[in-house]
Every structure is written in structure tokens, then in C-alpha cells.
């Protein structure tokens, strides 16, 4: 399939326009906020449904830790509003702009639709875990809502779970409600040299399993193990000392504040692999990572989520080698040319029973199959 960025572009002004356009559509539609993730997934031959006008924060209640915004609201707008109130998105959505070579603004709807979370995923959860409610349009052109604006409200909670990670194949998000979190006083990263990747993974697992509230753990073979601690400054200092004593290791470098956050932004976005034409993103049990890497033989790699997330870089696509390297987990072709993505299952092929259930869901939400058809095949 080929993408059709120069074809017909529909530009709705509001949610009602989205519904009208979808209902009247005779060709497939590709919902697009700012386009930051259009290079992920199989190319779609469709008219563009440009949601750019559906932007802006609708309500924000800092005391309740809840924010509602239209789907195409830029992430930078959200982050600025949260920072002004000492808050943040706890799941820290990754930005793959530099990796993909196309730095476009991320949008709130795009983050939720792809369910992508950064390095704090191991302790804060995925994007879907902070997704409280939404307004959207089905493939029939019907407006509907689910969830709520109160953290404890579970009305319709299953629908947010379904739409998060559906990559725009079930419905078009027009408004999103999320839970936010307080921003820590101090953000600190310990860089610890290790003799091998196996030692680095063992160190990450031990740190995350300790009582010292390590919020993220990763590994860069050029730097070593990366361990993150956050909170009030005295607490971070005390936990740093206790953690190093328990691990019997001293950091070769300590990053704080902006430098610490930039370290994790770069790791979550796999920035170090930007020069590679092909990058796979694998999720495996952390303890399996060293053995999986031996079978992968990547040209370059990074680890996140305590070893549970592997970014593996290559010069060519070799799905058989990558997907044959693990028995438990899944692999996504995160970066590759359009031709390679058209010829390769980008997302992990599903077992027959799961694929059948997914097909029934798509038929219920989008019986005509016009929303991002083939994107997740």
C-alpha cells in the first residue's frame, strides 16, 4: 500500500465536521494531528483527515490532577500548562522525531492513539493507564463519549483501554481527558559502568526491585547502566546513598535536572540510533534481554524498561531473525522505508484467536473499514 500525503485533504473545524466527513467518506481516511508518527506502521492509501483545528485545552483542574484537551493539542502546549503548575505527564511519552528524521509536533490524541510511554513506563504505567475519558467519532460517522473527568470514575473505562493503542483504526479521537502528576523537586540519573550487557541488565533488575524507589532503568552500551531517582532533594540524596550501598557500585557520572531529563528523553526516543535506516522495538522479559541480544546481533542497540525494551538497529529489515530471537514478547518495526513497511508486518502478528477478536472490534467500530485500513497489519 502507498501513503497518499498529496491526495485529498479534509480539514474539519470541529468534532461535528469530523463526523460529517467520516459519514460521507467514499475513500479510506487517515486521521492526522501533526503527523509525528505517520512513518510508523504500514503506509495507508487514504485521504488525509487533518485534525489540526481541533486544538486547545478545554479544562484543566490542577488540584484534581485532571486535564481535558482537544485531540490535536500540541504536547508542548500541554507540558507548558502542566509545568506552570508544577505538574507533568507521568508516563513521559517518547518523541521519535529525531530517530525518524521528521521532527513534527506531537499531539495529545496521537500519544493516546499509539499508547506510547517513555522510560517511566515500568513504574508509572502506559499512556492508557492515565487515559480517563474521551470524545470520538466512529467509522460510521457517529459522535460518542466514554469515561469521565474524575480519576475514580470508572464509567465506560473499557473503551479508553480499547482506543489507546488502536492507532486510529477504531475511531477518530476529538477530545481527550487524562490524569496528570506532580513534578518532582529533583530528577537524578546515576550512570554506572558495567563489564557486560548481562551485568547491566542484572543491575537494572536489582535497582528496580530495591526499596529505593528507582523510577526508571536503562542501558546504553557506550555509557553503562542508567538509574533514575526522583522526588524531594533530601529523599533523593538518601536513596542514592542507600542504593549505591546495596548495589555495591558507585556511579561514574551523576546527571541532575535538565541533563537527567534529557538523558531519558534521548533514551526513550532512541536518538542514538538515528543514523540507522532500520530500527526494531522489542518488548521481552527483562531477564531474557542478554540472550535475545545475542540472537539478534544488532549493529547497535539500547535498552530501556529495566531491560524489558530493546531498540535494535540494522541496515536491512530481517523480520525472521528479529521475531525468531524471542519466545515471549513482541517486536515492532519502528523505523524503515515505506517499501519495507509495506512488505513486512510492522506490528507483531497476532495469534488467530486474538486477531479474530480484533477484527470483530474493528467491524463494530468501523464496519466500512475506512479508518487507517491496513495500518496495523
C-alpha positions as CSV (number, residue, x, y, z in Angstrom):
1,X,0.0,0.0,0.0
2,X,1.2,3.5,-0.6
3,X,0.6,6.6,1.6
4,X,-1.2,9.5,-0.1
5,X,0.0,12.7,1.5
6,X,-0.6,14.7,-1.6
7,X,-4.2,13.4,-2.2
8,X,-7.4,14.8,-0.9
9,X,-7.1,16.6,2.5
10,X,-10.2,17.1,4.6
11,X,-9.9,19.9,7.2
12,X,-12.7,19.7,9.8
13,X,-13.3,22.7,12.0
14,X,-14.7,20.8,14.9
15,X,-16.0,17.4,16.0
16,X,-19.3,17.8,14.2
17,X,-17.3,18.4,11.0
18,X,-15.3,15.2,11.6
19,X,-18.5,13.2,12.0
20,X,-19.9,14.6,8.8
21,X,-16.7,13.9,6.8
22,X,-16.4,10.4,8.1
23,X,-20.1,9.6,7.4
24,X,-19.8,10.9,3.8
25,X,-16.4,9.4,3.0
26,X,-16.2,7.2,-0.1
27,X,-12.5,6.6,0.3
28,X,-10.4,5.5,3.3
29,X,-9.3,8.2,5.7
30,X,-6.0,8.7,7.6
31,X,-6.6,10.7,10.8
32,X,-3.6,13.1,11.3
33,X,-2.9,15.5,14.1
34,X,0.5,16.8,13.3
35,X,1.9,13.7,11.6
36,X,4.7,12.9,14.0
37,X,4.0,9.1,13.8
38,X,3.0,8.7,10.2
39,X,6.2,6.9,9.4
40,X,5.3,4.1,11.9
41,X,3.1,1.3,10.7
42,X,2.2,0.2,7.2
43,X,1.6,3.0,4.7
44,X,-2.0,3.8,4.1
45,X,-3.6,4.7,0.8
46,X,-6.2,7.1,2.0
47,X,-7.3,10.7,2.0
48,X,-6.0,12.8,4.9
49,X,-8.3,13.8,7.7
50,X,-6.4,16.8,9.1
51,X,-7.4,17.3,12.7
52,X,-5.2,20.3,13.2
53,X,-8.1,22.7,14.0
54,X,-9.2,20.5,16.9
55,X,-6.6,22.0,19.3
56,X,-6.7,23.7,22.7
57,X,-7.1,22.9,26.4
58,X,-10.8,22.6,27.3
59,X,-10.4,22.3,31.1
60,X,-7.5,21.9,33.5
61,X,-8.0,21.3,37.2
62,X,-4.6,21.2,38.8
63,X,-5.9,20.4,42.2
64,X,-7.8,17.4,40.8
65,X,-4.8,16.3,38.6
66,X,-7.1,16.2,35.5
67,X,-6.8,17.8,32.1
68,X,-9.1,17.8,29.1
69,X,-7.9,18.9,25.7
70,X,-8.9,18.6,22.1
71,X,-7.1,15.7,20.3
72,X,-4.7,17.8,18.1
73,X,-3.5,20.0,21.0
74,X,0.3,20.0,20.7
75,X,2.1,18.2,23.5
76,X,4.2,21.3,24.1
77,X,1.0,23.3,25.0
78,X,0.1,20.6,27.5
79,X,3.5,20.4,29.0
80,X,3.7,24.2,29.4
81,X,0.4,24.4,31.2
82,X,1.4,21.5,33.5
83,X,4.9,22.9,34.2
84,X,3.3,26.2,35.3
85,X,1.5,24.3,38.0
86,X,4.4,22.0,39.0
87,X,2.9,19.0,37.2
88,X,3.7,16.7,34.3
89,X,2.6,13.6,32.3
90,X,3.9,10.7,34.5
91,X,4.3,8.3,31.5
92,X,6.6,10.7,29.6
93,X,5.6,10.0,26.0
94,X,8.6,9.4,23.8
95,X,9.4,11.6,20.8
96,X,10.7,9.6,17.8
97,X,11.1,12.7,15.7
98,X,14.9,12.6,15.6
99,X,15.0,8.9,15.1
100,X,12.6,9.1,12.2
101,X,14.2,12.2,10.7
102,X,10.9,14.1,10.8
103,X,10.6,16.3,13.8
104,X,6.9,17.3,13.9
105,X,5.0,18.4,16.9
106,X,3.4,15.6,18.9
107,X,-0.3,15.9,19.8
108,X,-2.3,14.6,22.8
109,X,-4.5,12.5,20.6
110,X,-1.6,10.9,18.8
111,X,0.1,10.0,22.1
112,X,-3.1,8.3,23.3
113,X,-3.9,6.6,20.0
114,X,-0.4,5.0,19.9
115,X,-0.3,4.3,23.7
116,X,3.5,5.1,23.7
117,X,5.2,5.6,27.0
118,X,8.8,6.5,27.9
119,X,11.3,5.3,30.4
120,X,9.0,5.7,33.4
121,X,6.6,3.0,31.9
122,X,8.0,0.5,34.4
123,X,6.8,2.5,37.4
124,X,4.2,4.9,36.1
125,X,2.4,2.7,33.6
126,X,1.5,3.1,30.0
127,X,-0.4,6.0,28.4
128,X,-3.6,4.1,28.7
129,X,-3.2,3.9,32.5
130,X,-3.6,7.7,32.6
131,X,-6.4,7.9,30.0
132,X,-9.7,8.7,31.8
133,X,-12.1,9.6,29.0
134,X,-12.7,10.9,25.5
135,X,-15.0,12.1,22.8
136,X,-14.6,10.4,19.4
137,X,-16.2,9.6,16.0
138,X,-16.8,6.0,14.9
139,X,-16.2,4.8,11.3
140,X,-19.9,5.3,10.8
141,X,-19.6,9.0,11.5
142,X,-21.3,8.7,14.9
143,X,-20.2,11.0,17.8
144,X,-19.8,9.2,21.1
145,X,-18.1,9.7,24.5
146,X,-16.8,7.3,27.2
147,X,-15.0,7.5,30.6
148,X,-15.1,10.6,32.8
149,X,-13.2,13.6,34.2
150,X,-12.8,12.2,37.7
151,X,-10.0,9.9,38.5
152,X,-12.2,7.4,40.4
153,X,-14.9,7.4,37.8
154,X,-14.9,4.0,36.0
155,X,-17.9,4.6,33.8
156,X,-17.1,3.3,30.3
157,X,-13.4,2.7,31.4
158,X,-13.0,-0.3,29.0
159,X,-13.5,1.9,25.9
160,X,-10.5,4.2,26.7
161,X,-8.5,1.0,27.2
162,X,-9.5,-0.2,23.7
163,X,-8.8,3.0,21.9
164,X,-5.4,3.5,23.5
165,X,-3.0,1.8,21.1
166,X,-5.5,1.4,18.3
167,X,-3.5,3.7,16.0
168,X,-6.7,5.4,14.7
169,X,-8.2,2.2,13.3
170,X,-11.3,2.1,15.6
171,X,-12.4,5.7,15.9
172,X,-11.2,9.3,15.5
173,X,-10.4,10.9,18.8
174,X,-11.6,14.5,19.1
175,X,-11.2,15.2,22.8
176,X,-9.1,13.5,25.5
177,X,-9.1,13.6,29.3
178,X,-6.0,12.5,31.1
179,X,-4.7,12.2,34.6
180,X,-1.5,14.3,35.4
181,X,1.0,14.0,38.2
182,X,3.1,16.3,40.4
183,X,6.6,17.2,39.1
184,X,9.5,16.1,41.4
185,X,11.7,18.6,43.0
186,X,14.9,16.7,41.9
187,X,15.4,14.4,38.9
188,X,18.7,12.5,39.2
189,X,20.3,9.9,37.0
190,X,23.2,7.6,38.1
191,X,25.5,6.4,35.3
192,X,27.2,3.1,36.4
193,X,29.8,1.3,34.3
194,X,29.3,-2.4,33.8
195,X,31.5,-5.0,32.2
196,X,28.8,-6.5,30.0
197,X,25.2,-6.1,29.0
198,X,24.3,-9.1,31.2
199,X,25.8,-7.3,34.2
200,X,24.0,-4.1,33.2
201,X,20.6,-5.9,33.0
202,X,21.2,-7.6,36.3
203,X,22.0,-4.2,37.9
204,X,18.8,-2.7,36.4
205,X,16.7,-5.5,37.7
206,X,18.2,-5.2,41.2
207,X,17.7,-1.5,41.3
208,X,14.1,-1.6,40.2
209,X,13.5,-4.4,42.7
210,X,15.0,-2.5,45.6
211,X,13.2,-0.4,48.2
212,X,14.8,2.8,47.0
213,X,12.0,3.9,44.5
214,X,14.0,3.8,41.3
215,X,11.7,5.3,38.7
216,X,13.5,4.2,35.5
217,X,16.4,2.0,34.5
218,X,18.1,1.7,31.1
219,X,21.3,0.7,29.4
220,X,23.5,2.3,26.8
221,X,26.5,0.2,25.8
222,X,28.5,3.3,25.3
223,X,27.7,4.6,28.8
224,X,26.6,1.8,31.0
225,X,23.6,1.3,33.2
226,X,21.3,4.3,33.8
227,X,19.3,4.5,37.1
228,X,16.8,7.3,37.8
229,X,15.7,8.6,41.2
230,X,13.1,11.4,41.7
231,X,11.4,13.3,44.5
232,X,12.3,15.8,47.2
233,X,16.0,16.5,47.2
234,X,16.8,15.1,50.7
235,X,14.9,11.9,49.8
236,X,16.8,11.5,46.5
237,X,20.1,12.1,48.2
238,X,19.4,9.5,51.0
239,X,18.0,7.0,48.4
240,X,21.1,7.5,46.2
241,X,23.4,6.6,49.0
242,X,21.4,3.6,50.1
243,X,21.0,2.3,46.6
244,X,24.7,2.5,45.8
245,X,25.5,0.8,49.1
246,X,23.0,-2.0,48.3
247,X,24.3,-2.5,44.8
248,X,27.9,-2.0,45.9
249,X,28.5,0.2,43.0
250,X,29.5,3.9,42.6
251,X,28.3,6.0,39.7
252,X,30.9,7.2,37.2
253,X,28.6,10.2,36.5
254,X,25.6,11.9,38.1
255,X,23.1,13.9,36.0
256,X,20.6,16.2,37.5
257,X,17.7,18.4,36.5
258,X,17.6,19.2,32.8
259,X,20.6,16.9,32.0
260,X,18.9,14.0,33.7
261,X,15.6,14.6,31.9
262,X,17.4,15.0,28.5
263,X,19.2,11.6,29.1
264,X,15.8,9.8,29.4
265,X,14.2,11.7,26.6
266,X,17.1,10.6,24.3
267,X,16.9,7.0,25.5
268,X,13.1,6.7,25.1
269,X,13.3,8.3,21.7
270,X,16.2,6.0,20.6
271,X,18.1,9.1,19.5
272,X,21.5,7.4,19.4
273,X,20.1,5.1,16.6
274,X,19.0,7.9,14.3
275,X,21.7,7.2,11.7
276,X,20.4,3.6,11.2
277,X,17.9,3.0,8.4
278,X,16.1,0.2,10.2
279,X,15.2,0.1,13.9
280,X,13.1,-2.6,15.7
281,X,11.4,-2.1,19.1
282,X,11.1,-5.3,21.1
283,X,9.4,-5.9,24.4
284,X,10.7,-9.0,26.2
285,X,11.0,-10.2,29.8
286,X,13.9,-8.1,31.3
287,X,15.9,-11.2,32.3
288,X,15.8,-12.5,28.7
289,X,17.4,-9.4,27.2
290,X,21.0,-10.6,27.1
291,X,20.1,-13.9,25.4
292,X,17.8,-12.1,23.0
293,X,20.5,-9.6,22.1
294,X,22.9,-12.5,21.3
295,X,20.4,-13.9,18.8
296,X,19.5,-10.5,17.4
297,X,23.1,-9.5,16.6
298,X,22.1,-5.8,16.1
299,X,24.5,-3.2,14.7
300,X,23.7,-1.0,17.6
301,X,21.2,-1.3,20.5
302,X,19.7,0.4,23.5
303,X,17.8,-1.0,26.5
304,X,15.0,0.7,28.5
305,X,12.4,-0.5,31.0
306,X,15.0,-2.3,33.1
307,X,16.0,-4.4,30.1
308,X,12.4,-5.2,29.0
309,X,12.5,-2.8,26.0
310,X,15.1,-3.3,23.3
311,X,15.8,-0.9,20.4
312,X,17.8,-2.9,17.8
313,X,19.3,-1.1,14.8
314,X,20.2,-2.6,11.4
315,X,21.0,-1.7,7.8
316,X,18.3,-4.1,6.4
317,X,15.0,-5.4,7.5
318,X,15.2,-9.1,8.7
319,X,11.9,-9.9,10.3
320,X,12.6,-13.6,10.5
321,X,15.8,-13.0,12.6
322,X,14.2,-10.4,14.8
323,X,11.0,-12.2,15.5
324,X,12.8,-15.5,15.9
325,X,15.1,-14.2,18.6
326,X,12.5,-14.4,21.4
327,X,9.8,-16.8,22.6
328,X,8.0,-14.4,24.9
329,X,7.3,-10.8,23.8
330,X,6.7,-8.8,20.7
331,X,8.5,-6.8,18.1
332,X,7.5,-3.7,16.1
333,X,9.3,-2.4,13.1
334,X,9.7,1.2,14.4
335,X,11.8,2.6,11.5
336,X,12.1,1.6,7.9
337,X,11.4,2.9,4.4
338,X,7.9,2.8,3.0
339,X,8.6,-0.1,0.7
340,X,10.0,-2.2,3.6
341,X,7.0,-1.3,5.8
342,X,4.6,-2.2,3.1
343,X,6.2,-5.6,2.6
344,X,6.7,-6.5,6.3
345,X,4.2,-7.0,9.2
346,X,5.1,-3.9,11.1
347,X,3.4,-4.9,14.3
348,X,3.7,-8.4,15.9
349,X,1.4,-10.9,14.2
350,X,-1.4,-11.8,16.5
351,X,-2.5,-15.4,17.4
352,X,-5.6,-16.4,15.4
353,X,-8.0,-16.0,18.3
354,X,-6.7,-12.5,19.2
355,X,-6.7,-11.5,15.5
356,X,-10.4,-12.7,15.2
357,X,-11.4,-10.7,18.3
358,X,-9.6,-7.6,16.9
359,X,-11.4,-8.0,13.6
360,X,-14.7,-8.1,15.4
361,X,-13.9,-4.9,17.3
362,X,-13.0,-3.1,14.1
363,X,-16.2,-4.3,12.5
364,X,-18.2,-2.9,15.4
365,X,-16.5,0.5,15.4
366,X,-15.7,0.9,11.7
367,X,-17.8,-1.6,9.7
368,X,-16.8,0.0,6.4
369,X,-13.1,-0.3,7.2
370,X,-12.3,3.3,6.2
371,X,-10.2,4.4,9.2
372,X,-6.5,3.8,8.6
373,X,-7.1,0.4,6.8
374,X,-4.1,-1.8,6.9
375,X,-2.1,0.4,9.3
376,X,-1.6,-2.3,11.9
377,X,-1.4,-5.3,9.5
